[in-house]
């Protein structure tokens, strides 16, 4: 007879890690890719990996204070990531602006008309407008938007990560999207005037 042991939840692992620090390794294994990807998308792969490592160091140090609000510890970890990313705001703004300049300098191959190449070219052109607009958003609007879009968190999870009410998250994401739409509309109008 084979005995099947159910995997422990994140909350159970974090609670167990207070007495058995090795148990926290499973939290790292479950979530390091998502946290690293989120941080890397914001500040680049090298700084992103460093920030992600710091997220797990901070979470490990704070594990005794963890309160299981959701089944997953991922929103809690994203909260640490958001705090670290706020500290790197200037670097992030420079990266977004430099990314736009670098993308603008790379010629688009207009002879390749495959669906993927057309989509990629459209995305590159859109990023030239959206990148600086995202960088220009105030942190209180940018953080929930990027946690939702890049981190793929639900509004509830964003609220948990940032420690704000869900209504605040909805409002901030709505305002951020409105500002981005206005930036895209302004760029389209400017493009038509050329």
N, C-alpha and C positions, 0 to 999 in steps of 0.2 A: 504494500500500500504506500503510495506516494503522498507525502504531506506537502501541501501548498501553503506557503507563508505569504500573506498579503504584504505588499510593499507598504512601508510606513509613510504616513503623510508628511508633508513638510513641517507642519507644526510638531508632530511627534518626533521627528528627527532633530529639530532645533531644541526641543525640550530635553531630549536625550543627550544632546551635545553639551549641555551644561555640566553634566557629570562625566561624559565620555566624549571629549573633544573630537575624536575621530569620526563620530557620527555626522559632524558638520560637513565632512567630505562629500557625502551624498547630496547635500544641498548644492555644493559647488558643481558636482557632476551634472545635476539636473538643469542648472540655470546659467552656468558660465557662458555658454555659447550665446544665449539671448542677451545677456548683459554686455558681453564683449561686442557683439554686433551693434547694439544700440549705441554704446559709447563710441565705437569706431566710426559709425555713420556720422556722428556729430563732430569728432575731433581728429579723425584719421586713425589708421590702424595701430600705429605705434603708441600714440597717446591714449587711444581707446583701450588697448590692452593694459596699459599701466593704470588707467582709471578703473577698469573692471577689476583688476587685482586689488586695488584699494577698496573698492566696494565690498569685496568679500572679507577683507581684513576688518573693515568697520563693522560689517554684519556679524562676523565672528565675535568681535569684542562686545557687541550689543545683544548677543543671543539670549542672555538671561532676561532681557527686557522685552523680548518678542511677544506680541499679543496676536494670537491666531484669529484674525478677522475673516480671512478668506482661506479656501483650501490650499492655495498655492502661496508660497513665500515670494513669488516673483514681483508682485507690486511693492512689497516691502523693500526688496533689493533695488527696484527701480527708484524708490525714494532716495536711497543712498546715492545712486547714480545721478539723479537729478541734482542733488546737492553738490556733488563733485563737478558736474557740468556747469553749474552756475558759476563756480569759481574759475572756470576756464572760458568764460563768455567772450573775452576779448580774442582769445585764440580762435574760438569758433567763428566769430565774425570775420576775422581775417581769412580763415580757411574758406568760408562760403564765398567771399568776394574774390579770393585768388582762384577758387574753383571756376567761377564764372569767367574770369579772364583767361584761364588755361583752356577751358572748353571753347571759348570764342576763338582762340588761336589755332585750334585743331580744325582743319578743313573738313567739311562734311562731303562724303563721296556721293555726288548727285547722280553718278552713273549706275549705282547699285539701287535698284528699285524693288528689292525683296521687301516683304511686309515687315520683317524684323529690322531691316536697315532704315526704312522709312519711319518706323516707330521710334527707333533709337535717335534718329536725327531730330524728330519732333520733340522728344524728351530733352535732348541737349539744348535745343532752342528755348524750350519752356523754362529750363533750369536757369538760363541767363536772366530771366525775369524773376522767377520764384526764389532763387537762391538768395539774392540780396534782400528781397522782401521778407524772407524768413529771418535773415540775420538782423533786419531792422525791427522785427517785432520785439516788444518789451518781454523780458524773461517770463513774466506771469502769464503771457499769452503763448509764447513759444514753447515753454516746457510741456503744458498739457497737450498741445497740438502734436508735438513730436513724440511724446509718450504714446499717444493714441495711434498716430500714423506709422511711425517708424518702430515703436515698441510693440505695436499691435495690442495695446491694452484696451479693455473696455472702459467706458466712462467710470464705472464703479472702481475699477482697478487703478485708474489714473487718480481718482479722488483719494484712494488709500495711499498711493505712492507719494502724493504731494501733501497729504494731511489736510485736505480742504473738503467742504461739502460737495456732493455730486452736482448740485445746481450751479455752483461756482465753476466747476469743470465744464459743464455744458455751455455756460455763458462765455467763458474764456475761449473755448474752442470755436464757438460760433463767431465771436469777435475776430479771432485770428483768421478764420476762413474768409470773413468779409474783407479784411484788410488785404489778404492775398488776392482775392477776386478783383478788388479795386486796383491793385498793382498790375495784374494781368490785363485788365481792361484799359488802363492808362498806357501800357506798353503797346497794346494793339492799336489804340488811337494814334499814338506816336508813330507806329510803323506805317499806318495808312497815310500819314502826312508826308512821308518821304518821297 
